[in-house]
């Protein structure tokens, strides 16, 4: 059985295709993660599926009577009655159950006087129990608690909740409604790590179908069992979680590259025969026949692309059986224009090198307390960080992680104890707020402020970070969060540090940019200290974990998965 069919769907904006020819089916009880670069059309497709937008072409068909729940990124006004309290909004999900409960109370009042009411009461009680009537208050409490609400929030009107709280309230309501298809667009936004872990557990056990767009790769790794990769040419399907998708994607790209080479070699061989034999009376008929078939092949490739056509090659099915016959020169030109499949989407071209090597010992602390005179934040176990290690500093918001980084960079002193840098340690710092960028400068001016160079060299450098043409003249104040992050990474790469101190480096980056940054950090020969909520990055890179909780920082030597396993013991 198919829950959802997407057939040749195309969406446009201002006359330009956002994506074209998206076709895919969604089976019940599947958990799908949809990935792709910013601007690929993921949210546009979600809106079409949810019935909030019409496609320019194609169709979307949902199983009759199937219910859709949609958490979109701008969810602030999604809950109908903004005057309702948080608890009232959750109770609205269970209005039929509440009505049955009220009727049961009415019947209880007349049971003593009207014994005939007992049958009606018994029937109603069975329906009430089957509908979860005895369980719904617990479900509401567990869901709100899991998403970070406390009982003091229950009587708060929706209208005065913050934007993040409203998004969490909508998510809570959708989880309680249990639609047949639950669509979540960036569901981990506005959630702390504890709430994200709770949501992961909830969705792993979800009884319906899930379609999720998220930049949180660890979340996708844990939750989904199918990945849809969104491209301008449609959707490719991969089986398994995010890590399985990465492996299959590379295997598929290698296969497609090899298939292209084979098909192109075959077509070039055909073209060579045609060129040499079409003018000879003895072989003209054979060459003309080959040119006719080659013309059909070229038409199919131009319609579908080399790889897709090579996998189908059915002229009548593709509607190109009557394709016009090309002349020899036209066929030669068309073959020369064929390009191998793109190995990957345009992405950051990052390089980071440590020009000088630090001493073996990069950082040492003793009896360290971090914080301010009027507000101590945490005490730390004694630290020894060695060259080449990657450390992840983790903990809740407000625990003092950024204050630790400020202390490391000698902006503020420790409250107690000592923090000593090793020999020849050169720190490069990436700040999550990007406060070191001058808002009035253009992108070009800001790069050249940090590292004097010619305009040509600066523009060439910026192009590696996706700033091209007129983009280099944008003022910093006009950049998006993702653009500021890319510029800050570019500046960091020019500093030549051997200790990278990274404060939320993947915030605002789409998945391709996250992957590019990860690849660079994996090959960096220096030392890394990072504060990040990106658990996938921590899982791939960290060799030790510094965990801040309840005013203490504990040092764990090992990977993130080893740390999680030790925490469960």
C-alpha positions as CSV (number, residue, x, y, z in Angstrom):
1,X,0.0,0.0,0.0
2,X,1.2,3.5,-0.8
3,X,0.4,6.4,1.5
4,X,1.7,9.2,-0.7
5,X,2.5,9.5,-4.4
6,X,4.5,12.4,-5.9
7,X,4.6,12.3,-9.6
8,X,6.6,14.6,-11.9
9,X,6.2,17.5,-9.5
10,X,7.8,20.8,-10.6
11,X,7.8,24.0,-8.7
12,X,8.8,27.5,-10.0
13,X,9.5,30.9,-8.5
14,X,9.5,34.0,-10.6
15,X,9.7,31.9,-13.7
16,X,12.7,29.8,-12.6
17,X,12.5,26.1,-11.7
18,X,13.2,25.5,-8.0
19,X,13.1,21.7,-8.8
20,X,11.8,19.7,-11.7
21,X,10.3,16.2,-12.2
22,X,10.3,15.1,-8.6
23,X,8.8,11.6,-8.4
24,X,8.7,9.3,-5.4
25,X,6.3,7.2,-3.3
26,X,6.0,7.0,0.4
27,X,4.9,3.8,2.1
28,X,3.1,3.7,5.5
29,X,5.2,3.4,8.6
30,X,8.4,4.7,6.8
31,X,10.6,7.3,8.5
32,X,12.0,9.6,5.8
33,X,14.7,12.2,6.2
34,X,14.9,14.8,3.3
35,X,18.2,16.4,2.7
36,X,19.7,18.8,0.2
37,X,21.4,22.2,0.0
38,X,19.6,25.4,1.0
39,X,17.4,26.6,-1.9
40,X,16.9,23.0,-3.3
41,X,13.2,23.3,-2.6
42,X,12.7,21.0,0.4
43,X,10.3,23.3,2.2
44,X,8.5,24.1,-1.0
45,X,7.8,20.4,-1.6
46,X,6.7,20.0,2.0
47,X,4.1,22.8,1.5
48,X,2.9,21.1,-1.6
49,X,2.5,17.8,0.2
50,X,0.7,19.5,3.1
51,X,-1.8,21.1,0.6
52,X,-0.6,24.7,1.4
53,X,0.8,25.3,-2.1
54,X,0.1,24.0,-5.7
55,X,2.9,22.6,-7.9
56,X,3.6,24.3,-11.2
57,X,3.4,20.8,-12.8
58,X,2.7,17.2,-11.7
59,X,0.5,15.8,-8.9
60,X,0.5,14.7,-5.3
61,X,-1.9,12.0,-4.3
62,X,-2.5,11.1,-0.6
63,X,-4.3,7.9,0.5
64,X,-8.0,8.8,1.1
65,X,-8.9,9.8,4.6
66,X,-5.2,10.0,5.6
67,X,-4.4,12.8,8.1
68,X,-1.4,15.1,7.7
69,X,0.3,17.0,10.5
70,X,2.8,19.7,9.5
71,X,5.4,21.5,11.7
72,X,6.8,24.2,9.5
73,X,9.7,26.6,10.3
74,X,7.4,29.6,10.7
75,X,5.0,28.0,13.2
76,X,4.3,30.9,15.5
77,X,0.7,31.5,14.3
78,X,-0.1,27.9,13.4
79,X,-2.2,27.1,16.5
80,X,-5.8,28.4,15.9
81,X,-6.9,30.0,19.1
82,X,-4.1,32.3,20.4
83,X,-6.1,33.2,23.4
84,X,-6.1,29.5,24.6
85,X,-3.6,28.5,27.3
86,X,-0.9,26.0,26.6
87,X,-2.9,23.2,28.4
88,X,-6.2,24.2,26.7
89,X,-4.5,23.9,23.3
90,X,-3.3,20.4,24.1
91,X,-6.8,19.4,25.5
92,X,-8.4,20.4,22.2
93,X,-6.8,17.4,20.6
94,X,-8.9,15.2,22.9
95,X,-12.3,17.0,22.6
96,X,-14.2,13.8,21.7
97,X,-12.7,12.1,24.7
98,X,-13.5,15.1,26.9
99,X,-17.1,15.0,25.6
100,X,-17.4,11.3,26.5
101,X,-16.0,12.0,30.0
102,X,-18.5,14.8,30.6
103,X,-21.4,12.5,29.5
104,X,-20.1,9.8,31.8
105,X,-20.2,12.3,34.7
106,X,-23.8,13.1,33.8
107,X,-24.8,9.4,33.7
108,X,-23.1,8.8,37.1
109,X,-25.5,11.3,38.7
110,X,-28.6,9.4,37.5
111,X,-27.4,5.8,37.9
112,X,-29.0,5.4,41.3
113,X,-32.4,6.6,40.1
114,X,-32.3,5.1,36.6
115,X,-30.8,1.6,36.4
116,X,-31.4,1.5,32.7
117,X,-28.6,4.1,32.3
118,X,-26.1,1.4,33.4
119,X,-26.0,-0.1,29.9
120,X,-25.4,3.2,28.2
121,X,-22.7,4.0,30.9
122,X,-21.0,0.7,30.3
123,X,-20.9,1.2,26.5
124,X,-19.6,4.7,26.9
125,X,-16.9,3.6,29.4
126,X,-15.6,1.0,26.9
127,X,-15.4,3.7,24.1
128,X,-13.7,6.1,26.5
129,X,-11.1,3.6,27.5
130,X,-10.4,2.6,23.9
131,X,-10.0,6.2,22.9
132,X,-7.3,6.7,25.6
133,X,-9.5,8.5,28.0
134,X,-7.7,7.3,31.1
135,X,-4.3,7.9,29.6
136,X,-4.5,11.3,27.8
137,X,-3.6,13.5,30.8
138,X,-0.4,11.5,31.2
139,X,0.3,11.8,27.5
140,X,-0.1,15.6,27.6
141,X,2.2,15.9,30.6
142,X,4.9,13.6,29.3
143,X,4.9,15.3,25.9
144,X,5.0,18.9,27.2
145,X,7.7,17.9,29.8
146,X,9.7,16.1,27.1
147,X,9.7,19.3,24.9
148,X,10.9,21.4,27.8
149,X,7.7,22.8,29.3
150,X,7.1,22.9,33.0
151,X,3.7,22.9,34.8
152,X,4.0,26.6,35.5
153,X,3.7,27.1,31.7
154,X,0.4,25.3,31.4
155,X,-1.8,28.3,32.1
156,X,0.2,30.6,29.9
157,X,-1.8,32.0,26.9
158,X,-0.3,31.0,23.6
159,X,-0.3,34.7,22.5
160,X,2.5,35.5,25.0
161,X,4.7,32.5,24.4
162,X,8.0,33.2,22.7
163,X,8.4,32.1,19.0
164,X,10.4,29.1,20.1
165,X,7.8,28.1,22.7
166,X,5.0,28.4,20.1
167,X,6.9,26.1,17.8
168,X,7.4,23.6,20.6
169,X,3.7,23.9,21.5
170,X,2.7,23.1,17.9
171,X,5.1,20.1,17.9
172,X,3.6,18.8,21.1
173,X,0.1,19.1,19.7
174,X,1.1,17.3,16.5
175,X,2.6,14.5,18.5
176,X,-0.6,14.1,20.6
177,X,-2.8,14.2,17.4
178,X,-0.8,11.3,15.9
179,X,-1.5,12.0,12.2
180,X,-1.0,9.3,9.6
181,X,1.8,11.4,8.0
182,X,3.7,13.7,10.3
183,X,5.8,16.3,8.4
184,X,8.5,18.0,10.4
185,X,10.6,20.9,9.0
186,X,13.6,21.5,11.3
187,X,12.0,20.0,14.4
188,X,15.1,20.3,16.6
189,X,15.2,24.1,16.2
190,X,14.3,25.7,19.6
191,X,15.0,22.4,21.5
192,X,17.9,21.9,23.9
193,X,19.9,18.7,23.8
194,X,17.7,16.9,26.4
195,X,14.5,17.7,24.5
196,X,16.1,16.6,21.2
197,X,17.1,13.2,22.8
198,X,13.5,12.8,24.1
199,X,12.1,13.6,20.7
200,X,14.5,11.1,19.0
201,X,13.1,8.4,21.3
202,X,9.5,9.4,20.6
203,X,10.0,9.3,16.9
204,X,11.9,6.0,16.8
205,X,8.8,4.5,18.3
206,X,6.3,6.5,16.1
207,X,3.4,4.4,14.9
208,X,2.7,6.5,11.8
209,X,4.8,7.8,8.8
210,X,7.4,10.5,9.2
211,X,8.8,13.0,6.7
212,X,11.6,15.1,8.2
213,X,13.7,17.9,7.0
214,X,16.6,18.7,9.3
215,X,20.2,20.0,9.3
216,X,20.8,17.9,12.4
217,X,22.7,14.9,11.0
218,X,22.9,13.0,14.2
219,X,19.1,13.3,14.6
220,X,18.6,11.9,11.1
221,X,21.1,9.1,11.9
222,X,19.1,8.1,14.9
223,X,15.5,8.5,13.6
224,X,15.1,7.9,9.8
225,X,15.3,4.7,7.8
226,X,15.1,6.2,4.3
227,X,16.7,9.4,2.9
228,X,15.4,11.5,0.1
229,X,18.1,13.7,-1.5
230,X,16.5,16.8,-3.1
231,X,18.2,18.1,-6.2
232,X,17.1,20.6,-8.9
233,X,16.4,17.5,-11.1
234,X,14.1,15.8,-8.5
235,X,14.5,13.3,-5.7
236,X,16.9,10.3,-5.2
237,X,16.0,7.6,-2.7
238,X,18.5,5.9,-0.4
239,X,17.8,3.1,2.1
240,X,19.0,3.4,5.7
241,X,19.9,6.3,8.0
242,X,22.0,9.3,7.3
243,X,25.4,7.5,7.6
244,X,24.1,4.8,5.2
245,X,23.0,7.5,2.8
246,X,26.5,9.0,2.8
247,X,28.0,5.6,1.9
248,X,25.5,4.8,-0.8
249,X,25.7,8.3,-2.2
250,X,29.5,7.9,-2.8
251,X,29.0,4.4,-4.3
252,X,26.2,5.7,-6.5
253,X,28.3,8.7,-7.7
254,X,31.2,6.4,-8.6
255,X,28.8,4.0,-10.4
256,X,27.3,6.9,-12.3
257,X,30.7,8.3,-13.3
258,X,31.8,4.8,-14.6
259,X,28.5,4.4,-16.4
260,X,28.9,7.8,-18.1
261,X,32.4,6.9,-19.3
262,X,31.2,3.6,-20.7
263,X,28.2,5.1,-22.5
264,X,30.2,8.0,-23.8
265,X,32.9,5.7,-25.1
266,X,30.2,3.6,-26.9
267,X,28.6,6.7,-28.5
268,X,32.0,8.1,-29.5
269,X,32.8,4.8,-31.2
270,X,29.5,4.9,-33.1
271,X,30.2,8.4,-34.1
272,X,33.6,7.5,-35.4
273,X,32.2,4.7,-37.5
274,X,29.5,7.0,-38.9
275,X,32.1,9.7,-39.7
276,X,34.3,7.3,-41.6
277,X,31.6,5.4,-43.5
278,X,28.7,7.6,-44.2
279,X,30.2,8.9,-47.5
280,X,31.1,5.4,-48.8
281,X,28.5,3.8,-51.1
282,X,29.2,0.3,-49.7
283,X,28.7,1.3,-46.1
284,X,26.4,4.3,-46.4
285,X,23.2,2.4,-45.4
286,X,24.7,1.0,-42.3
287,X,26.1,4.4,-41.3
288,X,22.8,6.1,-41.9
289,X,21.1,3.5,-39.7
290,X,23.6,4.0,-37.0
291,X,23.2,7.8,-37.2
292,X,19.4,7.3,-36.8
293,X,19.9,5.3,-33.7
294,X,22.5,7.7,-32.4
295,X,20.1,10.6,-32.9
296,X,17.5,8.8,-30.7
297,X,20.2,8.1,-28.1
298,X,21.2,11.8,-28.0
299,X,17.5,12.9,-27.8
300,X,17.0,10.5,-24.8
301,X,20.2,11.7,-23.1
302,X,19.2,15.4,-23.6
303,X,15.8,14.6,-22.0
304,X,16.9,12.5,-19.0
305,X,20.6,12.8,-18.7
306,X,23.2,10.2,-19.5
307,X,22.8,8.1,-16.4
308,X,19.0,7.9,-16.3
309,X,18.8,7.2,-20.0
310,X,21.4,4.5,-19.9
311,X,19.4,2.7,-17.2
312,X,16.2,2.8,-19.3
313,X,16.9,3.0,-23.1
314,X,13.3,2.4,-24.2
315,X,12.7,4.8,-27.0
316,X,8.9,4.2,-27.3
317,X,8.4,4.5,-23.6
318,X,10.3,7.7,-23.5
319,X,8.3,9.1,-26.4
320,X,11.4,9.7,-28.6
321,X,11.0,6.9,-31.1
322,X,10.2,9.5,-33.8
323,X,13.0,11.9,-32.7
324,X,14.4,13.9,-35.6
325,X,17.5,12.6,-37.4
326,X,20.6,14.7,-36.8
327,X,23.2,15.6,-39.3
328,X,26.7,14.3,-38.7
329,X,28.0,17.7,-37.6
330,X,25.0,18.2,-35.3
331,X,25.6,14.8,-33.7
332,X,29.3,15.5,-33.2
333,X,28.5,18.8,-31.5
334,X,25.9,17.2,-29.2
335,X,28.4,14.5,-28.1
336,X,31.1,17.1,-27.4
337,X,28.6,19.0,-25.2
338,X,27.9,16.0,-23.0
339,X,29.4,16.5,-19.5
340,X,30.1,13.9,-16.9
341,X,27.6,13.8,-14.0
342,X,28.3,16.4,-11.3
343,X,30.2,14.7,-8.5
344,X,28.7,16.9,-5.9
345,X,26.7,20.1,-5.4
346,X,28.6,23.5,-5.3
347,X,30.0,23.7,-1.8
348,X,32.6,25.3,0.4
349,X,36.2,24.7,-0.8
350,X,37.8,24.9,2.6
351,X,41.5,24.4,3.4
352,X,42.9,24.8,6.9
353,X,46.6,24.2,7.7
354,X,48.7,24.7,10.8
355,X,51.9,26.4,9.5
356,X,53.7,25.9,12.8
357,X,53.6,22.9,15.1
358,X,52.9,23.5,18.7
359,X,54.6,21.6,21.6
360,X,53.2,18.2,22.6
361,X,51.3,19.7,25.4
362,X,48.8,22.3,24.1
363,X,46.8,23.2,27.3
364,X,47.2,22.4,31.0
365,X,44.9,23.5,33.9
366,X,45.1,23.0,37.7
367,X,42.3,23.7,40.2
368,X,40.4,25.8,37.7
369,X,37.2,27.6,38.4
370,X,35.5,29.4,35.5
371,X,33.1,32.3,35.8
372,X,32.8,35.9,37.1
373,X,33.3,37.3,40.6
374,X,29.6,37.6,41.3
375,X,28.7,34.4,39.4
376,X,31.0,31.3,39.5
377,X,30.0,28.9,36.7
378,X,31.9,25.6,37.1
379,X,34.9,23.9,38.6
380,X,37.0,21.8,36.2
381,X,38.9,18.6,36.6
382,X,42.6,19.1,35.8
383,X,43.1,19.1,32.1
384,X,46.0,18.1,29.9
385,X,45.3,18.5,26.1
386,X,47.8,17.2,23.7
387,X,48.7,18.2,20.2
388,X,46.5,16.6,17.5
389,X,43.6,15.9,19.9
390,X,40.0,17.0,19.2
391,X,38.0,17.9,22.3
392,X,34.3,18.6,22.5
393,X,33.1,20.8,25.3
394,X,29.5,20.0,25.9
395,X,26.8,21.1,28.4
396,X,23.5,22.9,28.6
397,X,22.9,26.6,27.7
398,X,24.3,28.9,30.3
399,X,26.6,26.3,31.8
400,X,29.7,28.4,31.0
401,X,31.1,26.9,27.8
402,X,31.6,30.2,26.0
403,X,33.0,31.7,29.2
404,X,35.6,28.9,29.2
405,X,36.6,29.8,25.7
406,X,37.0,33.5,26.7
407,X,39.2,32.4,29.6
408,X,41.3,30.2,27.2
409,X,41.8,33.2,25.0
410,X,42.8,35.3,28.0
411,X,39.9,37.8,27.7
412,X,39.0,37.1,31.3
413,X,41.0,35.5,34.1
414,X,40.0,32.3,35.9
415,X,38.4,32.7,39.3
416,X,40.8,30.2,40.8
417,X,43.7,28.0,39.5
418,X,45.8,28.2,36.4
419,X,45.4,27.7,32.7
420,X,48.6,27.5,30.7
421,X,49.1,27.3,26.9
422,X,51.8,25.1,25.5
423,X,54.9,26.0,23.5
424,X,54.2,27.8,20.2
425,X,50.4,27.5,20.5
426,X,48.6,29.9,18.1
427,X,44.9,30.1,18.6
428,X,42.3,30.6,15.8
429,X,38.9,31.5,17.1
430,X,35.4,31.1,15.5
431,X,32.7,32.9,17.5
432,X,29.1,31.8,17.1
433,X,27.8,35.4,17.3
434,X,30.4,36.5,14.7
435,X,30.8,39.7,16.8
436,X,34.3,40.2,15.4
437,X,32.9,41.0,12.0
438,X,32.5,44.8,11.3
439,X,28.9,45.3,10.2
440,X,29.6,48.3,8.0
441,X,32.3,46.6,6.0
442,X,31.6,44.7,2.7
443,X,32.5,41.1,2.5
444,X,35.6,42.0,0.5
445,X,36.7,44.7,2.9
446,X,36.3,42.4,5.9
447,X,38.4,39.7,4.5
448,X,41.2,42.1,3.5
449,X,41.0,43.7,7.0
450,X,42.0,40.4,8.5
451,X,44.6,39.6,5.9
452,X,46.0,42.2,3.5
453,X,46.0,41.0,-0.1
454,X,45.2,42.1,-3.6
455,X,41.6,42.4,-4.6
456,X,42.0,39.6,-7.1
457,X,43.4,37.2,-4.5
458,X,40.7,38.2,-2.1
459,X,37.9,37.6,-4.6
460,X,39.5,34.2,-5.5
461,X,39.6,33.3,-1.8
462,X,36.0,34.4,-1.2
463,X,34.8,32.3,-4.2
464,X,35.8,29.2,-2.3
465,X,33.3,30.2,0.4
466,X,30.5,30.8,-2.1
467,X,30.9,34.6,-2.4
468,X,31.0,35.3,-6.1
469,X,30.4,38.3,-8.4
470,X,28.4,41.0,-6.7
471,X,28.2,39.0,-3.4
472,X,31.6,40.3,-2.4
473,X,30.2,43.8,-2.2
474,X,27.4,42.9,0.3
475,X,27.7,44.7,3.7
476,X,28.2,42.3,6.6
477,X,24.9,43.6,8.1
478,X,23.0,42.2,5.1
479,X,24.4,38.7,5.4
480,X,22.4,35.7,6.6
481,X,23.6,33.7,9.5
482,X,24.9,31.0,7.1
483,X,26.8,33.6,5.0
484,X,28.4,35.1,8.1
485,X,29.4,31.7,9.3
486,X,31.1,31.0,5.9
487,X,32.9,34.3,5.9
488,X,34.1,33.7,9.5
489,X,35.4,30.3,8.4
490,X,37.2,31.8,5.5
491,X,38.9,34.4,7.8
492,X,39.8,31.6,10.3
493,X,41.5,29.6,7.5
494,X,43.8,32.5,6.8
495,X,45.0,32.9,10.4
496,X,47.3,29.9,10.3
497,X,46.5,28.7,13.8
498,X,47.5,25.3,15.2
499,X,44.8,25.4,17.9
500,X,41.3,25.9,16.5
501,X,38.8,27.1,19.1
502,X,35.3,26.7,17.5
503,X,32.1,28.0,19.1
504,X,29.1,26.5,17.3
505,X,30.9,26.3,13.9
506,X,28.0,24.5,12.1
507,X,25.2,26.9,13.2
508,X,23.3,28.2,10.1
509,X,25.2,25.9,7.8
510,X,23.2,23.6,5.5
511,X,24.2,19.9,5.3
512,X,26.6,20.2,2.3
513,X,28.5,23.0,4.1
514,X,28.5,21.0,7.4
515,X,30.0,18.1,5.4
516,X,32.7,20.3,3.9
517,X,33.7,21.7,7.3
518,X,33.8,18.2,8.8
519,X,36.1,17.0,6.0
520,X,38.5,19.9,6.6
521,X,38.6,19.4,10.4
522,X,39.1,15.6,9.9
523,X,42.3,16.4,8.0
524,X,43.5,19.3,10.1
525,X,46.9,18.4,11.6
526,X,46.7,20.7,14.6
527,X,44.5,20.6,17.7
528,X,40.8,21.4,18.0
529,X,38.6,22.5,20.9
530,X,34.9,22.9,19.9
531,X,31.7,23.9,21.6
532,X,28.9,22.6,19.5
533,X,25.4,21.1,19.6
534,X,26.2,19.3,16.4
535,X,26.4,15.7,17.8
536,X,27.3,14.2,14.4
537,X,30.4,16.4,14.3
538,X,31.3,15.5,17.8
539,X,30.7,11.8,17.1
540,X,33.0,11.9,14.1
541,X,35.8,14.0,15.5
542,X,36.1,14.1,19.2
543,X,38.8,12.1,21.0
544,X,37.8,13.3,24.4
545,X,34.7,14.9,25.9
546,X,34.6,17.7,28.5
547,X,31.1,17.6,30.0
548,X,29.8,20.5,32.1
549,X,26.9,19.7,34.4
550,X,25.8,21.0,37.8
551,X,28.7,23.3,38.3
552,X,31.4,20.7,37.4
553,X,33.3,19.8,34.3
554,X,34.3,16.2,33.9
555,X,36.9,14.9,31.5
556,X,36.1,11.8,29.6
557,X,38.9,10.3,27.4
558,X,37.2,8.6,24.5
559,X,34.6,9.1,21.7
560,X,31.2,10.6,22.0
561,X,29.5,7.2,21.7
562,X,31.8,5.8,24.4
563,X,30.8,8.7,26.6
564,X,27.1,8.1,26.0
565,X,27.5,4.4,26.8
566,X,29.4,5.2,30.0
567,X,26.6,7.6,31.0
568,X,24.0,4.9,30.8
569,X,25.9,2.5,33.1
